[in-house]
């Protein structure tokens, strides 16, 4: 998971580094919750994968930028 993030999520300041910060925040917020660390890691590292090649989907970006009615 980390290798995928380091090698694919560019630029790293809002790619890999963002995922690391999200993971740390999720662990701190979860405190004593019964959520496995691997689940938290996967969620933190993959929640923005749609923004990086080759997973980016231009149609999805257009839809997200359209004002809600």
N, C-alpha and C positions, 0 to 999 in steps of 0.2 A: 504494500500500500504506500509506504513512504517513498520507495523507489519510483513508483508511478508518479506520485505527486512532484517529487524533485525534478524528474526528467521531463514532465509534460506540462505542468502548471506554470506557464510563463506569462507575464513577468512574475518573479517569485514574491515580490512584496505583497501582491494581492492574490497570489496563487498559493504556493507552498507555505510561505510564512503565515498567511491568513488561516490556512488549515491547521497549522500548529497552534496558533492562538485560539482558534475555535475549540480545538481539542482540550487545551488547558482550561479554558473557561467552562466547557461542558463538564469536565471532571470536578472542578471546584463547585459548580452549581449542583451537581448530582449528590455530592457529599456522601450520604449513606444510602442512596437509592440502590435498588437491586438491578442495576443495569451493567452488563458486562463491559469491561473496558474496550474490548475489540469492537463491540457495537458502536460505542461512542467514537472510537477512532475512525471507523468506516463512515459514519455519518458526518463527522467533522471534515474528513478528507475528500469526500465525494459529493457534498451538497452543492458545490459550484462547478462540477465537472462539465456541465453543459456550456460553459463559457470558454472552453479551451479546445483547440483542434486536437484530434479529429472529431470530437464529440459535439462541437458547436453546430447548432441548427439555426441558420439565418431566419427561417420562417418563425421560429419560436421567439427570437429576439424582437421581430417586428410586432408580434402579438403582444408581448410584454410591454412594449413601449407605447402601445395604443391606449389613449385615455379610457378609463372605465366608464361605462354608462350606467 
